[in-house]
Amino acid sequence: MSAPELPPYARALDIGVAKNPPELIGGAPILSMPFSEKVQGRPGFLHGGAISGLLEMAAIAAIHSALIEAGNDAPIKQANVTIDFMRGGLPEMTYAQGKIARLGRTMANVSAFAWQGDPDRIIAQGHMHYLIGGKKPD
């Protein structure tokens, strides 16, 4: 899959497509977010909003990559998001990847997972639903 162009919000958090990502199943892009003061919550830990933002960007990257591969550049619109926090994010590189459960004609169901170091020890996961198609934003 091709690397997605990330929106300004992702760039504000220094989220990028991982250059040397750890192994993970599937073809969706793996995103990375370095720890810095701007993503710190309580001292020494990632802010939950930064983790949620990384998960959202990973889900969007997975959908856009799948749509582009299918020859579709339809806009998407978030319909529903649920985030589950499993453990505190430490001051180190954080990775996330979206996994599409279902990509239909008008709806995409995606799960996204964030981890640090070991992809089997996730720090948070998100379940998201996106509407596909409709008017492109002006």
FIBADO-957220 format. One line per 2 residues: number of its first residue (from 1); their letters; for each residue y, z, x negated of N, C-alpha, C. Coordinates in pm, whole numbers, always signed. Example, Ala and Ser with C-alpha at 12.3 -4.5 7.8 and 13.67 -1.06 7.14 Angstrom:
residues 2
1 = AS = -569/+780/-1319/-450/+780/-1230/-330/+780/-1320 | -225/+708/-1285/-106/+714/-1367/+3/+787/-1290
This chain:
residues 138
1 = MS = -119/+0/-84/+0/+0/+0/+124/+0/-88 | +230/-57/-39/+352/-62/-117/+429/+69/-107
3 = AP = +512/+95/-209/+593/+216/-211/+707/+203/-111 | +727/+305/-30/+832/+298/+72/+969/+327/+13
5 = EL = +1072/+276/+81/+1208/+313/+46/+1239/+441/+123 | +1276/+545/+50/+1297/+675/+114/+1442/+690/+161
7 = PP = +1462/+762/+272/+1598/+779/+326/+1681/+877/+244 | +1812/+882/+270/+1901/+971/+195/+1859/+1118/+197
9 = YA = +1803/+1164/+309/+1759/+1304/+317/+1654/+1333/+210 | +1561/+1241/+191/+1457/+1259/+89/+1520/+1262/-50
11 = RA = +1614/+1173/-74/+1679/+1170/-206/+1759/+1298/-230 | +1816/+1357/-123/+1893/+1481/-138/+1804/+1596/-185
13 = LD = +1675/+1591/-149/+1581/+1696/-192/+1504/+1654/-317 | +1542/+1541/-378/+1474/+1485/-496/+1329/+1446/-467
15 = IG = +1301/+1411/-343/+1167/+1365/-306/+1153/+1220/-352 | +1041/+1190/-414/+1014/+1053/-458/+867/+1022/-446
17 = VA = +835/+896/-467/+694/+857/-470/+639/+903/-603 | +530/+979/-601/+472/+1037/-722/+429/+925/-817
19 = KN = +467/+937/-943/+434/+835/-1042/+290/+853/-1093 | +248/+974/-1119/+111/+1003/-1163/+52/+1110/-1073
21 = PP = +26/+1074/-947/-18/+1176/-852/-160/+1221/-878 | -192/+1344/-837/-330/+1386/-842/-411/+1304/-742
23 = EL = -540/+1295/-763/-628/+1216/-678/-629/+1269/-534 | -627/+1179/-437/-643/+1215/-297/-699/+1094/-225
25 = IG = -780/+1117/-125/-844/+1010/-51/-740/+935/+33 | -756/+806/+44/-670/+727/+131/-567/+649/+52
27 = GA = -501/+559/+122/-408/+471/+55/-262/+499/+79 | -228/+601/+158/-86/+630/+184/-19/+682/+58
29 = PI = +110/+655/+41/+180/+704/-78/+178/+857/-86 | +170/+907/-207/+182/+1051/-231/+325/+1075/-277
31 = LS = +394/+1166/-209/+531/+1200/-244/+533/+1327/-325 | +637/+1342/-407/+652/+1463/-488/+792/+1519/-471
33 = MP = +803/+1651/-484/+932/+1719/-476/+934/+1828/-583 | +1022/+1813/-683/+1029/+1916/-786/+1098/+2042/-733
35 = FS = +1062/+2156/-789/+1128/+2280/-751/+1265/+2282/-816 | +1365/+2324/-741/+1501/+2341/-793/+1573/+2441/-704
37 = EK = +1691/+2478/-744/+1770/+2574/-666/+1798/+2524/-525 | +1814/+2393/-509/+1849/+2340/-376/+1734/+2345/-277
39 = VQ = +1609/+2366/-322/+1496/+2378/-229/+1437/+2519/-230 | +1506/+2611/-295/+1459/+2750/-301/+1499/+2825/-175
41 = GR = +1406/+2903/-123/+1434/+2992/-10/+1454/+3132/-66 | +1361/+3220/-35/+1368/+3353/-97/+1343/+3335/-246
43 = PG = +1391/+3426/-329/+1380/+3407/-475/+1237/+3375/-520 | +1226/+3263/-593/+1098/+3224/-650/+1006/+3146/-558
45 = FL = +1052/+3110/-437/+967/+3037/-343/+1043/+2920/-281 | +967/+2818/-242/+1025/+2704/-170/+1072/+2747/-32
47 = HG = +1178/+2685/+15/+1227/+2707/+150/+1136/+2632/+248 | +1105/+2693/+360/+1021/+2630/+461/+1077/+2499/+511
49 = GA = +1208/+2488/+520/+1270/+2364/+565/+1249/+2250/+465 | +1249/+2283/+336/+1224/+2181/+234/+1079/+2134/+241
51 = IS = +987/+2228/+262/+845/+2191/+276/+829/+2103/+401 | +891/+2141/+511/+883/+2062/+634/+941/+1922/+614
53 = GL = +1052/+1915/+543/+1113/+1784/+515/+1021/+1696/+432 | +955/+1755/+334/+860/+1679/+251/+744/+1628/+336
55 = LE = +692/+1712/+424/+583/+1670/+513/+628/+1555/+605 | +748/+1566/+659/+801/+1461/+747/+814/+1330/+671
57 = MA = +868/+1335/+550/+884/+1214/+470/+748/+1152/+435 | +647/+1237/+409/+513/+1186/+379/+453/+1116/+501
59 = AI = +474/+1171/+619/+425/+1109/+742/+493/+974/+765 | +624/+971/+749/+700/+847/+767/+656/+742/+666
61 = AA = +636/+783/+540/+592/+689/+436/+456/+630/+471 | +366/+714/+523/+233/+665/+562/+243/+563/+675
63 = IH = +324/+594/+776/+338/+502/+889/+401/+370/+845 | +512/+379/+771/+579/+256/+728/+489/+171/+640
65 = SA = +415/+234/+551/+324/+157/+465/+218/+86/+548 | +162/+155/+647/+60/+95/+733/+119/-18/+817
67 = LI = +240/+3/+870/+304/-101/+951/+335/-225/+868 | +387/-204/+747/+421/-316/+659/+294/-393/+623
69 = EA = +187/-320/+594/+61/-385/+561/+9/-469/+678 | +40/-426/+801/-2/-500/+920/+98/-608/+959
71 = GN = +205/-626/+879/+305/-728/+909/+401/-688/+1020 | +422/-559/+1038/+508/-508/+1145/+619/-424/+1083
73 = DA = +744/-455/+1114/+854/-374/+1062/+925/-298/+1174 | +851/-264/+1279/+910/-195/+1394/+968/-60/+1353
75 = PI = +1078/-22/+1417/+1133/+111/+1391/+1044/+218/+1452 | +1053/+338/+1398/+977/+449/+1454/+1073/+560/+1492
77 = KQ = +1031/+642/+1586/+1113/+754/+1633/+1022/+874/+1652 | +1062/+984/+1593/+982/+1105/+1602/+978/+1158/+1745
79 = AN = +857/+1192/+1792/+841/+1244/+1928/+807/+1393/+1927 | +724/+1436/+1830/+679/+1575/+1829/+636/+1612/+1688
81 = VT = +665/+1737/+1648/+626/+1787/+1516/+580/+1931/+1528 | +469/+1961/+1462/+422/+2099/+1448/+391/+2121/+1300
83 = ID = +446/+2227/+1243/+422/+2260/+1102/+347/+2393/+1095 | +242/+2395/+1016/+166/+2518/+989/+184/+2553/+842
85 = FM = +236/+2673/+815/+252/+2720/+678/+132/+2805/+640 | +66/+2771/+530/-56/+2840/+488/-30/+2945/+381
87 = RG = +61/+2915/+288/+94/+3008/+179/+231/+2969/+125 | +291/+3060/+52/+424/+3034/-3/+421/+2927/-110
89 = GL = +521/+2842/-110/+535/+2740/-214/+597/+2802/-337 | +535/+2785/-451/+580/+2844/-577/+679/+2753/-648
91 = PE = +744/+2802/-753/+842/+2719/-825/+775/+2617/-917 | +716/+2516/-856/+651/+2408/-931/+653/+2281/-847
93 = MT = +606/+2172/-905/+603/+2043/-834/+517/+2057/-708 | +567/+1999/-599/+495/+2000/-472/+468/+1856/-432
95 = YA = +348/+1831/-384/+306/+1697/-343/+276/+1697/-194 | +287/+1580/-132/+250/+1566/+9/+203/+1423/+35
97 = QG = +112/+1412/+131/+62/+1281/+172/+37/+1283/+320 | +72/+1174/+386/+44/+1159/+528/-89/+1088/+548
99 = KI = -158/+1125/+653/-285/+1061/+688/-276/+1022/+836 | -287/+894/+863/-275/+845/+1000/-406/+868/+1073
101 = AR = -398/+943/+1182/-515/+965/+1266/-535/+847/+1360 | -423/+796/+1412/-428/+680/+1502/-296/+605/+1495
103 = LG = -305/+476/+1475/-187/+389/+1476/-207/+288/+1587 | -145/+318/+1700/-156/+230/+1815/-40/+133/+1823
105 = RT = -29/+66/+1935/+78/-31/+1956/+213/+38/+1975 | +213/+155/+2043/+339/+222/+2074/+347/+365/+2022
107 = MA = +239/+418/+1966/+239/+557/+1921/+156/+571/+1794 | +204/+656/+1703/+129/+690/+1581/+109/+841/+1578
109 = NV = -12/+882/+1547/-45/+1023/+1531/-78/+1043/+1383 | -5/+1135/+1319/-16/+1152/+1175/-28/+1300/+1141
111 = SA = -110/+1330/+1041/-112/+1463/+981/-60/+1447/+839 | +13/+1545/+790/+63/+1542/+653/+28/+1676/+589
113 = FA = -3/+1669/+460/-47/+1788/+387/+35/+1804/+261 | +77/+1928/+232/+152/+1958/+110/+71/+2054/+24
115 = WQ = +75/+2033/-106/+0/+2118/-200/+72/+2125/-333 | +30/+2219/-414/+80/+2234/-550/-42/+2251/-640
117 = GD = -59/+2162/-734/-172/+2171/-826/-302/+2121/-768 | -362/+2193/-677/-494/+2161/-622/-480/+2108/-480
119 = PD = -512/+1980/-456/-498/+1924/-321/-586/+1992/-217 | -686/+2067/-261/-773/+2138/-167/-712/+2271/-121
121 = RI = -603/+2315/-186/-535/+2440/-148/-396/+2406/-95 | -393/+2361/+31/-264/+2318/+87/-175/+2438/+114
123 = IA = -45/+2415/+98/+52/+2522/+128/+106/+2506/+269 | +99/+2383/+323/+145/+2359/+461/+88/+2227/+509
125 = QG = +79/+2216/+642/+37/+2090/+702/+121/+2066/+826 | +141/+1941/+857/+217/+1904/+975/+139/+1807/+1059
127 = HM = +157/+1816/+1190/+97/+1722/+1284/+214/+1659/+1358 | +224/+1527/+1352/+341/+1458/+1402/+303/+1337/+1486
129 = HY = +387/+1310/+1584/+368/+1196/+1672/+497/+1114/+1669 | +482/+984/+1650/+596/+894/+1642/+581/+781/+1742
131 = LI = +691/+745/+1807/+695/+626/+1892/+720/+506/+1802 | +652/+398/+1827/+668/+276/+1749/+735/+171/+1834
133 = GG = +833/+104/+1776/+901/-4/+1846/+1029/+42/+1911 | +1080/-38/+1999/+1207/-5/+2064/+1321/-66/+1987
135 = KK = +1442/-27/+2024/+1561/-80/+1960/+1577/-24/+1820 | +1616/-110/+1727/+1651/-62/+1594/+1788/+5/+1602
137 = PD = +1809/+113/+1523/+1939/+181/+1526/+2049/+88/+1475 | +2169/+103/+1530/+2284/+21/+1487/+2334/+64/+1352
